[in-house]
Amino acid sequence: EGVMDVIRTGGLAAVFAEMEDRAQAIACSQALLKLLDLDLLIINLAYGEERLERLTAFTGFSRRLIENCINKAKK
């Protein structure tokens, strides 16, 4: 997420540096931030999946059992 902050900051700076029309720059910035949010969501989901797969492989427990344990802990 630290890297994403650098990308966000640099991306916004680039948008405002390159676009003369402020309204268009704002719209473009909003679109950029939405795309980066989606990208971060995909990264986090992939990380969670990989972590669950590693835990399954390490413990030998089924994925369903681990997910049930996680869900029980939330209650």
N, C-alpha and C positions, 0 to 999 in steps of 0.2 A: 504494500500500500504506500510505502514511502516513495517508491519509484513512480507510482501512478501520480503522486502529488507533483513530482518534477515534470511529468508529461502534461498534467493539467496546466501547471503554471506556464510552462514553455509554450504550450498550444494556445492558451489564451493570449499570451504576449504576442505570438506570431499573428493571430487573427487580427488583433487591434493594430498591430504595426503595418499590416498589409492592406487592410480595408479602410477606405476613406469614409464611407458611409457608416455612421455610427449605428444606426438602426439595423443595418445589414450585419455589421460586426457583432452586435448583441445577439441577433438571431442565429448567426453562425456559431457563436460561443455557446449558446444554449444547446444547439444540436451537437456540438463537439462534446460537451459535458454529458449529455445523455448517452452518446456512444461510448464514452469512457466508463460511465457507470455500468453499462451493459457488459463491457469488456471485463471490468473488475468482478462483476457477478459471475461471469463464466469462469474466470480464474479461481474464484473462491469455491465455486461448486466443484470444479475439477480437483482442487486441493482436498476438499472434503471427501470426495470419492476415493482418491488415491490413499488418503489416510485410513479410510475404512477398509480398503482392500489390504493394506499393510497389516492392520490390526487383525483382520480375518486370517491372513496367512501366518502371522506370528502366533496367534493363540490356537489356531485350528478350529475355532468356533465358527458356526455358520454365520453368514451375514445377517440372516433374519434374527438369530439369537442376539447378536450384538446390537442391532437396531432396536429390538425389544428392550434390552437393558438400558439403552440410551433414552428411549421413550418413557420407561418407568422412572428413571432418575429425574426427568423433567416434571413429573407430577408431584 
